[in-house]
Structures are given as structure tokens and as C-alpha cells.
């Protein structure tokens, strides 16, 4: 298993854009293209985008960003767009992306990592704690989870 940082490996930019776009078809394609393209030479540590590779095949992705389109702008960074191809689920591969985001969050000097989701019971396995609801610009709400970085 290999986690590829797009910032550290910009030659993966187009592969990453395509993978994120097909993994999250409800998000306008231009969003990932713009976010990933501009992350490569960003002034600050964030954002970061990752691909998970198994035997030379991309099987997952995630991002580490300042806000996941949620009302809680006081909280950051956020792990977002965590995705594992369906045929590879059930092997805890998502935990590898979470750990990479946790490590980079710590490296950047942050004490907490956040995520928003509708899932209940999954992220708790990785020590995330539910801290409340947040609201999206399109009118939906999500559960907000926090992971203390130690």
C-alpha cells in the first residue's frame, strides 16, 4: 500500500483529479480540478490531497482542507472526501488515509482533526468523537467529529 501526496508528487495531479471526480460525482468536476491544481503550489501547508495505491492501482482518496463546506469555520483542519473503491472496502484501508491526515495535521502543528459525515459508528472506531451538528450551504446538515491529535 502506498499513500501518494499530490503536493509531493505533482505528476499525479491529473490522475487525482479524475479519481476524485469519479469517486464523488455529486461534486461539480471543476471543484476538484481547481482545488487539487492550486494545492500543489499553495503558500500554506493546507490543502493536501492524497491517493491510496495498491499494486499500482489507485483504490482510494482523501483530502486535508481548511473547511469542508460546513458552517463551523472555527474548526480546522478537516479530512474530507475519504473514499475507498467498493471492492476494497472492509479491509480498513480508510484508516491508512485517516492516519496520513492525522500525521500531517500533527506535523502542521494542529491539535485536532475534524470531519463531517452522516455516518454513525464508523469514525468512532478511529477515535473520532461526535461534537455536534454543522450546516452546509445547500441546506443539509452533517454530524461533526473531532480527533484529538496526540
MODELLER restraints for C-alpha pairs under 7 A, 6 or more apart:
rsr = mdl.restraints
at = mdl.atoms
rsr.add(forms.Gaussian(group=physical.xy_distance, feature=features.Distance(at['CA:1:A'], at['CA:53:A']), mean=5.71, stdev=0.5))
rsr.add(forms.Gaussian(group=physical.xy_distance, feature=features.Distance(at['CA:1:A'], at['CA:54:A']), mean=4.80, stdev=0.5))
rsr.add(forms.Gaussian(group=physical.xy_distance, feature=features.Distance(at['CA:2:A'], at['CA:52:A']), mean=5.84, stdev=0.5))
rsr.add(forms.Gaussian(group=physical.xy_distance, feature=features.Distance(at['CA:2:A'], at['CA:53:A']), mean=5.01, stdev=0.5))
rsr.add(forms.Gaussian(group=physical.xy_distance, feature=features.Distance(at['CA:2:A'], at['CA:54:A']), mean=6.47, stdev=0.5))
rsr.add(forms.Gaussian(group=physical.xy_distance, feature=features.Distance(at['CA:3:A'], at['CA:50:A']), mean=6.50, stdev=0.5))
rsr.add(forms.Gaussian(group=physical.xy_distance, feature=features.Distance(at['CA:3:A'], at['CA:51:A']), mean=5.73, stdev=0.5))
rsr.add(forms.Gaussian(group=physical.xy_distance, feature=features.Distance(at['CA:3:A'], at['CA:52:A']), mean=4.69, stdev=0.5))
rsr.add(forms.Gaussian(group=physical.xy_distance, feature=features.Distance(at['CA:3:A'], at['CA:53:A']), mean=6.21, stdev=0.5))
rsr.add(forms.Gaussian(group=physical.xy_distance, feature=features.Distance(at['CA:4:A'], at['CA:50:A']), mean=5.42, stdev=0.5))
rsr.add(forms.Gaussian(group=physical.xy_distance, feature=features.Distance(at['CA:4:A'], at['CA:51:A']), mean=5.08, stdev=0.5))
rsr.add(forms.Gaussian(group=physical.xy_distance, feature=features.Distance(at['CA:4:A'], at['CA:52:A']), mean=6.34, stdev=0.5))
rsr.add(forms.Gaussian(group=physical.xy_distance, feature=features.Distance(at['CA:5:A'], at['CA:49:A']), mean=6.03, stdev=0.5))
rsr.add(forms.Gaussian(group=physical.xy_distance, feature=features.Distance(at['CA:5:A'], at['CA:50:A']), mean=4.75, stdev=0.5))
rsr.add(forms.Gaussian(group=physical.xy_distance, feature=features.Distance(at['CA:5:A'], at['CA:51:A']), mean=6.77, stdev=0.5))
rsr.add(forms.Gaussian(group=physical.xy_distance, feature=features.Distance(at['CA:6:A'], at['CA:12:A']), mean=6.03, stdev=0.5))
rsr.add(forms.Gaussian(group=physical.xy_distance, feature=features.Distance(at['CA:6:A'], at['CA:13:A']), mean=6.13, stdev=0.5))
rsr.add(forms.Gaussian(group=physical.xy_distance, feature=features.Distance(at['CA:6:A'], at['CA:40:A']), mean=6.88, stdev=0.5))
rsr.add(forms.Gaussian(group=physical.xy_distance, feature=features.Distance(at['CA:6:A'], at['CA:49:A']), mean=5.64, stdev=0.5))
rsr.add(forms.Gaussian(group=physical.xy_distance, feature=features.Distance(at['CA:6:A'], at['CA:50:A']), mean=5.95, stdev=0.5))
rsr.add(forms.Gaussian(group=physical.xy_distance, feature=features.Distance(at['CA:7:A'], at['CA:39:A']), mean=6.71, stdev=0.5))
rsr.add(forms.Gaussian(group=physical.xy_distance, feature=features.Distance(at['CA:7:A'], at['CA:40:A']), mean=4.51, stdev=0.5))
rsr.add(forms.Gaussian(group=physical.xy_distance, feature=features.Distance(at['CA:7:A'], at['CA:48:A']), mean=6.72, stdev=0.5))
rsr.add(forms.Gaussian(group=physical.xy_distance, feature=features.Distance(at['CA:10:A'], at['CA:40:A']), mean=6.61, stdev=0.5))
rsr.add(forms.Gaussian(group=physical.xy_distance, feature=features.Distance(at['CA:13:A'], at['CA:36:A']), mean=6.95, stdev=0.5))
rsr.add(forms.Gaussian(group=physical.xy_distance, feature=features.Distance(at['CA:13:A'], at['CA:37:A']), mean=6.87, stdev=0.5))
rsr.add(forms.Gaussian(group=physical.xy_distance, feature=features.Distance(at['CA:16:A'], at['CA:51:A']), mean=6.78, stdev=0.5))
rsr.add(forms.Gaussian(group=physical.xy_distance, feature=features.Distance(at['CA:17:A'], at['CA:32:A']), mean=5.92, stdev=0.5))
rsr.add(forms.Gaussian(group=physical.xy_distance, feature=features.Distance(at['CA:17:A'], at['CA:33:A']), mean=5.45, stdev=0.5))
rsr.add(forms.Gaussian(group=physical.xy_distance, feature=features.Distance(at['CA:17:A'], at['CA:36:A']), mean=6.74, stdev=0.5))
rsr.add(forms.Gaussian(group=physical.xy_distance, feature=features.Distance(at['CA:20:A'], at['CA:32:A']), mean=6.71, stdev=0.5))
rsr.add(forms.Gaussian(group=physical.xy_distance, feature=features.Distance(at['CA:21:A'], at['CA:29:A']), mean=5.50, stdev=0.5))
rsr.add(forms.Gaussian(group=physical.xy_distance, feature=features.Distance(at['CA:21:A'], at['CA:32:A']), mean=6.61, stdev=0.5))
rsr.add(forms.Gaussian(group=physical.xy_distance, feature=features.Distance(at['CA:23:A'], at['CA:83:A']), mean=6.94, stdev=0.5))
rsr.add(forms.Gaussian(group=physical.xy_distance, feature=features.Distance(at['CA:36:A'], at['CA:49:A']), mean=6.81, stdev=0.5))
rsr.add(forms.Gaussian(group=physical.xy_distance, feature=features.Distance(at['CA:39:A'], at['CA:47:A']), mean=5.67, stdev=0.5))
rsr.add(forms.Gaussian(group=physical.xy_distance, feature=features.Distance(at['CA:39:A'], at['CA:48:A']), mean=6.58, stdev=0.5))
rsr.add(forms.Gaussian(group=physical.xy_distance, feature=features.Distance(at['CA:45:A'], at['CA:108:A']), mean=6.77, stdev=0.5))
rsr.add(forms.Gaussian(group=physical.xy_distance, feature=features.Distance(at['CA:46:A'], at['CA:64:A']), mean=6.80, stdev=0.5))
rsr.add(forms.Gaussian(group=physical.xy_distance, feature=features.Distance(at['CA:46:A'], at['CA:65:A']), mean=5.81, stdev=0.5))
rsr.add(forms.Gaussian(group=physical.xy_distance, feature=features.Distance(at['CA:46:A'], at['CA:66:A']), mean=6.76, stdev=0.5))
rsr.add(forms.Gaussian(group=physical.xy_distance, feature=features.Distance(at['CA:47:A'], at['CA:64:A']), mean=5.57, stdev=0.5))
rsr.add(forms.Gaussian(group=physical.xy_distance, feature=features.Distance(at['CA:47:A'], at['CA:65:A']), mean=4.61, stdev=0.5))
rsr.add(forms.Gaussian(group=physical.xy_distance, feature=features.Distance(at['CA:47:A'], at['CA:66:A']), mean=6.84, stdev=0.5))
rsr.add(forms.Gaussian(group=physical.xy_distance, feature=features.Distance(at['CA:48:A'], at['CA:63:A']), mean=5.68, stdev=0.5))
rsr.add(forms.Gaussian(group=physical.xy_distance, feature=features.Distance(at['CA:48:A'], at['CA:64:A']), mean=4.98, stdev=0.5))
rsr.add(forms.Gaussian(group=physical.xy_distance, feature=features.Distance(at['CA:48:A'], at['CA:65:A']), mean=6.56, stdev=0.5))
rsr.add(forms.Gaussian(group=physical.xy_distance, feature=features.Distance(at['CA:49:A'], at['CA:62:A']), mean=6.09, stdev=0.5))
rsr.add(forms.Gaussian(group=physical.xy_distance, feature=features.Distance(at['CA:49:A'], at['CA:63:A']), mean=4.34, stdev=0.5))
rsr.add(forms.Gaussian(group=physical.xy_distance, feature=features.Distance(at['CA:49:A'], at['CA:64:A']), mean=6.29, stdev=0.5))
rsr.add(forms.Gaussian(group=physical.xy_distance, feature=features.Distance(at['CA:50:A'], at['CA:61:A']), mean=5.49, stdev=0.5))
rsr.add(forms.Gaussian(group=physical.xy_distance, feature=features.Distance(at['CA:50:A'], at['CA:62:A']), mean=5.34, stdev=0.5))
rsr.add(forms.Gaussian(group=physical.xy_distance, feature=features.Distance(at['CA:50:A'], at['CA:63:A']), mean=6.00, stdev=0.5))
rsr.add(forms.Gaussian(group=physical.xy_distance, feature=features.Distance(at['CA:51:A'], at['CA:58:A']), mean=6.60, stdev=0.5))
rsr.add(forms.Gaussian(group=physical.xy_distance, feature=features.Distance(at['CA:51:A'], at['CA:60:A']), mean=5.76, stdev=0.5))
rsr.add(forms.Gaussian(group=physical.xy_distance, feature=features.Distance(at['CA:51:A'], at['CA:61:A']), mean=4.40, stdev=0.5))
rsr.add(forms.Gaussian(group=physical.xy_distance, feature=features.Distance(at['CA:51:A'], at['CA:62:A']), mean=6.73, stdev=0.5))
rsr.add(forms.Gaussian(group=physical.xy_distance, feature=features.Distance(at['CA:52:A'], at['CA:58:A']), mean=5.70, stdev=0.5))
rsr.add(forms.Gaussian(group=physical.xy_distance, feature=features.Distance(at['CA:52:A'], at['CA:59:A']), mean=5.72, stdev=0.5))
rsr.add(forms.Gaussian(group=physical.xy_distance, feature=features.Distance(at['CA:52:A'], at['CA:60:A']), mean=4.73, stdev=0.5))
rsr.add(forms.Gaussian(group=physical.xy_distance, feature=features.Distance(at['CA:52:A'], at['CA:61:A']), mean=5.70, stdev=0.5))
rsr.add(forms.Gaussian(group=physical.xy_distance, feature=features.Distance(at['CA:53:A'], at['CA:59:A']), mean=5.76, stdev=0.5))
rsr.add(forms.Gaussian(group=physical.xy_distance, feature=features.Distance(at['CA:59:A'], at['CA:84:A']), mean=5.80, stdev=0.5))
rsr.add(forms.Gaussian(group=physical.xy_distance, feature=features.Distance(at['CA:59:A'], at['CA:85:A']), mean=5.30, stdev=0.5))
rsr.add(forms.Gaussian(group=physical.xy_distance, feature=features.Distance(at['CA:60:A'], at['CA:83:A']), mean=5.20, stdev=0.5))
rsr.add(forms.Gaussian(group=physical.xy_distance, feature=features.Distance(at['CA:60:A'], at['CA:84:A']), mean=4.22, stdev=0.5))
rsr.add(forms.Gaussian(group=physical.xy_distance, feature=features.Distance(at['CA:60:A'], at['CA:85:A']), mean=6.01, stdev=0.5))
rsr.add(forms.Gaussian(group=physical.xy_distance, feature=features.Distance(at['CA:61:A'], at['CA:81:A']), mean=6.92, stdev=0.5))
rsr.add(forms.Gaussian(group=physical.xy_distance, feature=features.Distance(at['CA:61:A'], at['CA:82:A']), mean=5.67, stdev=0.5))
rsr.add(forms.Gaussian(group=physical.xy_distance, feature=features.Distance(at['CA:61:A'], at['CA:83:A']), mean=5.30, stdev=0.5))
rsr.add(forms.Gaussian(group=physical.xy_distance, feature=features.Distance(at['CA:61:A'], at['CA:84:A']), mean=6.76, stdev=0.5))
rsr.add(forms.Gaussian(group=physical.xy_distance, feature=features.Distance(at['CA:62:A'], at['CA:79:A']), mean=6.91, stdev=0.5))
rsr.add(forms.Gaussian(group=physical.xy_distance, feature=features.Distance(at['CA:62:A'], at['CA:80:A']), mean=5.77, stdev=0.5))
rsr.add(forms.Gaussian(group=physical.xy_distance, feature=features.Distance(at['CA:62:A'], at['CA:81:A']), mean=4.93, stdev=0.5))
rsr.add(forms.Gaussian(group=physical.xy_distance, feature=features.Distance(at['CA:62:A'], at['CA:82:A']), mean=4.31, stdev=0.5))
rsr.add(forms.Gaussian(group=physical.xy_distance, feature=features.Distance(at['CA:62:A'], at['CA:83:A']), mean=6.47, stdev=0.5))
rsr.add(forms.Gaussian(group=physical.xy_distance, feature=features.Distance(at['CA:62:A'], at['CA:97:A']), mean=6.50, stdev=0.5))
rsr.add(forms.Gaussian(group=physical.xy_distance, feature=features.Distance(at['CA:63:A'], at['CA:79:A']), mean=5.58, stdev=0.5))
rsr.add(forms.Gaussian(group=physical.xy_distance, feature=features.Distance(at['CA:63:A'], at['CA:80:A']), mean=5.00, stdev=0.5))
rsr.add(forms.Gaussian(group=physical.xy_distance, feature=features.Distance(at['CA:63:A'], at['CA:81:A']), mean=6.02, stdev=0.5))
rsr.add(forms.Gaussian(group=physical.xy_distance, feature=features.Distance(at['CA:64:A'], at['CA:77:A']), mean=6.52, stdev=0.5))
rsr.add(forms.Gaussian(group=physical.xy_distance, feature=features.Distance(at['CA:64:A'], at['CA:78:A']), mean=5.58, stdev=0.5))
rsr.add(forms.Gaussian(group=physical.xy_distance, feature=features.Distance(at['CA:64:A'], at['CA:79:A']), mean=4.57, stdev=0.5))
rsr.add(forms.Gaussian(group=physical.xy_distance, feature=features.Distance(at['CA:64:A'], at['CA:80:A']), mean=6.20, stdev=0.5))
rsr.add(forms.Gaussian(group=physical.xy_distance, feature=features.Distance(at['CA:64:A'], at['CA:101:A']), mean=6.28, stdev=0.5))
rsr.add(forms.Gaussian(group=physical.xy_distance, feature=features.Distance(at['CA:65:A'], at['CA:77:A']), mean=5.55, stdev=0.5))
rsr.add(forms.Gaussian(group=physical.xy_distance, feature=features.Distance(at['CA:65:A'], at['CA:78:A']), mean=5.23, stdev=0.5))
rsr.add(forms.Gaussian(group=physical.xy_distance, feature=features.Distance(at['CA:65:A'], at['CA:79:A']), mean=6.42, stdev=0.5))
rsr.add(forms.Gaussian(group=physical.xy_distance, feature=features.Distance(at['CA:66:A'], at['CA:76:A']), mean=5.40, stdev=0.5))
rsr.add(forms.Gaussian(group=physical.xy_distance, feature=features.Distance(at['CA:66:A'], at['CA:77:A']), mean=4.84, stdev=0.5))
rsr.add(forms.Gaussian(group=physical.xy_distance, feature=features.Distance(at['CA:66:A'], at['CA:78:A']), mean=6.01, stdev=0.5))
rsr.add(forms.Gaussian(group=physical.xy_distance, feature=features.Distance(at['CA:67:A'], at['CA:73:A']), mean=6.41, stdev=0.5))
rsr.add(forms.Gaussian(group=physical.xy_distance, feature=features.Distance(at['CA:67:A'], at['CA:76:A']), mean=6.51, stdev=0.5))
rsr.add(forms.Gaussian(group=physical.xy_distance, feature=features.Distance(at['CA:67:A'], at['CA:77:A']), mean=6.80, stdev=0.5))
rsr.add(forms.Gaussian(group=physical.xy_distance, feature=features.Distance(at['CA:67:A'], at['CA:78:A']), mean=6.07, stdev=0.5))
rsr.add(forms.Gaussian(group=physical.xy_distance, feature=features.Distance(at['CA:68:A'], at['CA:78:A']), mean=6.43, stdev=0.5))
rsr.add(forms.Gaussian(group=physical.xy_distance, feature=features.Distance(at['CA:68:A'], at['CA:80:A']), mean=6.58, stdev=0.5))
rsr.add(forms.Gaussian(group=physical.xy_distance, feature=features.Distance(at['CA:69:A'], at['CA:136:A']), mean=5.81, stdev=0.5))
rsr.add(forms.Gaussian(group=physical.xy_distance, feature=features.Distance(at['CA:69:A'], at['CA:137:A']), mean=6.89, stdev=0.5))
rsr.add(forms.Gaussian(group=physical.xy_distance, feature=features.Distance(at['CA:70:A'], at['CA:134:A']), mean=5.96, stdev=0.5))
rsr.add(forms.Gaussian(group=physical.xy_distance, feature=features.Distance(at['CA:70:A'], at['CA:135:A']), mean=5.39, stdev=0.5))
rsr.add(forms.Gaussian(group=physical.xy_distance, feature=features.Distance(at['CA:70:A'], at['CA:136:A']), mean=4.74, stdev=0.5))
rsr.add(forms.Gaussian(group=physical.xy_distance, feature=features.Distance(at['CA:71:A'], at['CA:134:A']), mean=5.63, stdev=0.5))
rsr.add(forms.Gaussian(group=physical.xy_distance, feature=features.Distance(at['CA:71:A'], at['CA:135:A']), mean=5.12, stdev=0.5))
rsr.add(forms.Gaussian(group=physical.xy_distance, feature=features.Distance(at['CA:71:A'], at['CA:136:A']), mean=6.19, stdev=0.5))
rsr.add(forms.Gaussian(group=physical.xy_distance, feature=features.Distance(at['CA:72:A'], at['CA:134:A']), mean=6.30, stdev=0.5))
rsr.add(forms.Gaussian(group=physical.xy_distance, feature=features.Distance(at['CA:76:A'], at['CA:113:A']), mean=6.56, stdev=0.5))
rsr.add(forms.Gaussian(group=physical.xy_distance, feature=features.Distance(at['CA:76:A'], at['CA:114:A']), mean=6.38, stdev=0.5))
rsr.add(forms.Gaussian(group=physical.xy_distance, feature=features.Distance(at['CA:77:A'], at['CA:113:A']), mean=5.58, stdev=0.5))
rsr.add(forms.Gaussian(group=physical.xy_distance, feature=features.Distance(at['CA:77:A'], at['CA:114:A']), mean=6.17, stdev=0.5))
rsr.add(forms.Gaussian(group=physical.xy_distance, feature=features.Distance(at['CA:78:A'], at['CA:113:A']), mean=5.85, stdev=0.5))
rsr.add(forms.Gaussian(group=physical.xy_distance, feature=features.Distance(at['CA:78:A'], at['CA:114:A']), mean=4.55, stdev=0.5))
rsr.add(forms.Gaussian(group=physical.xy_distance, feature=features.Distance(at['CA:78:A'], at['CA:115:A']), mean=5.24, stdev=0.5))
rsr.add(forms.Gaussian(group=physical.xy_distance, feature=features.Distance(at['CA:79:A'], at['CA:101:A']), mean=6.67, stdev=0.5))
rsr.add(forms.Gaussian(group=physical.xy_distance, feature=features.Distance(at['CA:79:A'], at['CA:114:A']), mean=6.23, stdev=0.5))
rsr.add(forms.Gaussian(group=physical.xy_distance, feature=features.Distance(at['CA:79:A'], at['CA:115:A']), mean=5.42, stdev=0.5))
rsr.add(forms.Gaussian(group=physical.xy_distance, feature=features.Distance(at['CA:80:A'], at['CA:115:A']), mean=6.52, stdev=0.5))
rsr.add(forms.Gaussian(group=physical.xy_distance, feature=features.Distance(at['CA:84:A'], at['CA:94:A']), mean=6.51, stdev=0.5))
rsr.add(forms.Gaussian(group=physical.xy_distance, feature=features.Distance(at['CA:102:A'], at['CA:113:A']), mean=6.83, stdev=0.5))
rsr.add(forms.Gaussian(group=physical.xy_distance, feature=features.Distance(at['CA:102:A'], at['CA:149:A']), mean=6.96, stdev=0.5))
rsr.add(forms.Gaussian(group=physical.xy_distance, feature=features.Distance(at['CA:105:A'], at['CA:113:A']), mean=6.83, stdev=0.5))
rsr.add(forms.Gaussian(group=physical.xy_distance, feature=features.Distance(at['CA:106:A'], at['CA:149:A']), mean=6.40, stdev=0.5))
rsr.add(forms.Gaussian(group=physical.xy_distance, feature=features.Distance(at['CA:111:A'], at['CA:148:A']), mean=6.09, stdev=0.5))
rsr.add(forms.Gaussian(group=physical.xy_distance, feature=features.Distance(at['CA:111:A'], at['CA:149:A']), mean=5.00, stdev=0.5))
rsr.add(forms.Gaussian(group=physical.xy_distance, feature=features.Distance(at['CA:112:A'], at['CA:146:A']), mean=6.51, stdev=0.5))
rsr.add(forms.Gaussian(group=physical.xy_distance, feature=features.Distance(at['CA:112:A'], at['CA:147:A']), mean=5.45, stdev=0.5))
rsr.add(forms.Gaussian(group=physical.xy_distance, feature=features.Distance(at['CA:112:A'], at['CA:148:A']), mean=4.56, stdev=0.5))
rsr.add(forms.Gaussian(group=physical.xy_distance, feature=features.Distance(at['CA:112:A'], at['CA:149:A']), mean=5.17, stdev=0.5))
rsr.add(forms.Gaussian(group=physical.xy_distance, feature=features.Distance(at['CA:113:A'], at['CA:146:A']), mean=5.70, stdev=0.5))
rsr.add(forms.Gaussian(group=physical.xy_distance, feature=features.Distance(at['CA:113:A'], at['CA:147:A']), mean=5.05, stdev=0.5))
rsr.add(forms.Gaussian(group=physical.xy_distance, feature=features.Distance(at['CA:113:A'], at['CA:148:A']), mean=6.59, stdev=0.5))
rsr.add(forms.Gaussian(group=physical.xy_distance, feature=features.Distance(at['CA:114:A'], at['CA:144:A']), mean=6.98, stdev=0.5))
rsr.add(forms.Gaussian(group=physical.xy_distance, feature=features.Distance(at['CA:114:A'], at['CA:145:A']), mean=5.52, stdev=0.5))
rsr.add(forms.Gaussian(group=physical.xy_distance, feature=features.Distance(at['CA:114:A'], at['CA:146:A']), mean=4.57, stdev=0.5))
rsr.add(forms.Gaussian(group=physical.xy_distance, feature=features.Distance(at['CA:114:A'], at['CA:147:A']), mean=6.28, stdev=0.5))
rsr.add(forms.Gaussian(group=physical.xy_distance, feature=features.Distance(at['CA:115:A'], at['CA:144:A']), mean=5.80, stdev=0.5))
rsr.add(forms.Gaussian(group=physical.xy_distance, feature=features.Distance(at['CA:115:A'], at['CA:145:A']), mean=5.29, stdev=0.5))
rsr.add(forms.Gaussian(group=physical.xy_distance, feature=features.Distance(at['CA:115:A'], at['CA:146:A']), mean=6.73, stdev=0.5))
rsr.add(forms.Gaussian(group=physical.xy_distance, feature=features.Distance(at['CA:116:A'], at['CA:142:A']), mean=5.69, stdev=0.5))
rsr.add(forms.Gaussian(group=physical.xy_distance, feature=features.Distance(at['CA:116:A'], at['CA:143:A']), mean=5.41, stdev=0.5))
rsr.add(forms.Gaussian(group=physical.xy_distance, feature=features.Distance(at['CA:116:A'], at['CA:144:A']), mean=4.52, stdev=0.5))
rsr.add(forms.Gaussian(group=physical.xy_distance, feature=features.Distance(at['CA:116:A'], at['CA:145:A']), mean=6.22, stdev=0.5))
rsr.add(forms.Gaussian(group=physical.xy_distance, feature=features.Distance(at['CA:117:A'], at['CA:142:A']), mean=5.34, stdev=0.5))
rsr.add(forms.Gaussian(group=physical.xy_distance, feature=features.Distance(at['CA:117:A'], at['CA:143:A']), mean=5.35, stdev=0.5))
rsr.add(forms.Gaussian(group=physical.xy_distance, feature=features.Distance(at['CA:117:A'], at['CA:144:A']), mean=6.70, stdev=0.5))
rsr.add(forms.Gaussian(group=physical.xy_distance, feature=features.Distance(at['CA:118:A'], at['CA:142:A']), mean=5.56, stdev=0.5))
rsr.add(forms.Gaussian(group=physical.xy_distance, feature=features.Distance(at['CA:118:A'], at['CA:143:A']), mean=5.85, stdev=0.5))
rsr.add(forms.Gaussian(group=physical.xy_distance, feature=features.Distance(at['CA:127:A'], at['CA:147:A']), mean=6.33, stdev=0.5))
rsr.add(forms.Gaussian(group=physical.xy_distance, feature=features.Distance(at['CA:128:A'], at['CA:145:A']), mean=5.63, stdev=0.5))
rsr.add(forms.Gaussian(group=physical.xy_distance, feature=features.Distance(at['CA:128:A'], at['CA:146:A']), mean=5.22, stdev=0.5))
rsr.add(forms.Gaussian(group=physical.xy_distance, feature=features.Distance(at['CA:128:A'], at['CA:147:A']), mean=4.59, stdev=0.5))
rsr.add(forms.Gaussian(group=physical.xy_distance, feature=features.Distance(at['CA:129:A'], at['CA:145:A']), mean=5.14, stdev=0.5))
rsr.add(forms.Gaussian(group=physical.xy_distance, feature=features.Distance(at['CA:129:A'], at['CA:146:A']), mean=5.24, stdev=0.5))
rsr.add(forms.Gaussian(group=physical.xy_distance, feature=features.Distance(at['CA:129:A'], at['CA:147:A']), mean=6.42, stdev=0.5))
rsr.add(forms.Gaussian(group=physical.xy_distance, feature=features.Distance(at['CA:130:A'], at['CA:143:A']), mean=6.95, stdev=0.5))
rsr.add(forms.Gaussian(group=physical.xy_distance, feature=features.Distance(at['CA:130:A'], at['CA:144:A']), mean=5.85, stdev=0.5))
rsr.add(forms.Gaussian(group=physical.xy_distance, feature=features.Distance(at['CA:130:A'], at['CA:145:A']), mean=4.38, stdev=0.5))
rsr.add(forms.Gaussian(group=physical.xy_distance, feature=features.Distance(at['CA:130:A'], at['CA:146:A']), mean=6.48, stdev=0.5))
rsr.add(forms.Gaussian(group=physical.xy_distance, feature=features.Distance(at['CA:131:A'], at['CA:144:A']), mean=5.78, stdev=0.5))
rsr.add(forms.Gaussian(group=physical.xy_distance, feature=features.Distance(at['CA:131:A'], at['CA:145:A']), mean=5.64, stdev=0.5))
rsr.add(forms.Gaussian(group=physical.xy_distance, feature=features.Distance(at['CA:131:A'], at['CA:146:A']), mean=6.65, stdev=0.5))
rsr.add(forms.Gaussian(group=physical.xy_distance, feature=features.Distance(at['CA:132:A'], at['CA:143:A']), mean=6.00, stdev=0.5))
rsr.add(forms.Gaussian(group=physical.xy_distance, feature=features.Distance(at['CA:132:A'], at['CA:144:A']), mean=5.46, stdev=0.5))
rsr.add(forms.Gaussian(group=physical.xy_distance, feature=features.Distance(at['CA:133:A'], at['CA:141:A']), mean=6.58, stdev=0.5))
rsr.add(forms.Gaussian(group=physical.xy_distance, feature=features.Distance(at['CA:133:A'], at['CA:142:A']), mean=5.64, stdev=0.5))
rsr.add(forms.Gaussian(group=physical.xy_distance, feature=features.Distance(at['CA:133:A'], at['CA:143:A']), mean=4.72, stdev=0.5))
rsr.add(forms.Gaussian(group=physical.xy_distance, feature=features.Distance(at['CA:133:A'], at['CA:144:A']), mean=5.60, stdev=0.5))
rsr.add(forms.Gaussian(group=physical.xy_distance, feature=features.Distance(at['CA:134:A'], at['CA:141:A']), mean=5.51, stdev=0.5))
rsr.add(forms.Gaussian(group=physical.xy_distance, feature=features.Distance(at['CA:134:A'], at['CA:142:A']), mean=5.40, stdev=0.5))
rsr.add(forms.Gaussian(group=physical.xy_distance, feature=features.Distance(at['CA:134:A'], at['CA:143:A']), mean=6.37, stdev=0.5))
rsr.add(forms.Gaussian(group=physical.xy_distance, feature=features.Distance(at['CA:134:A'], at['CA:144:A']), mean=6.35, stdev=0.5))
rsr.add(forms.Gaussian(group=physical.xy_distance, feature=features.Distance(at['CA:135:A'], at['CA:141:A']), mean=4.32, stdev=0.5))
rsr.add(forms.Gaussian(group=physical.xy_distance, feature=features.Distance(at['CA:135:A'], at['CA:142:A']), mean=6.38, stdev=0.5))
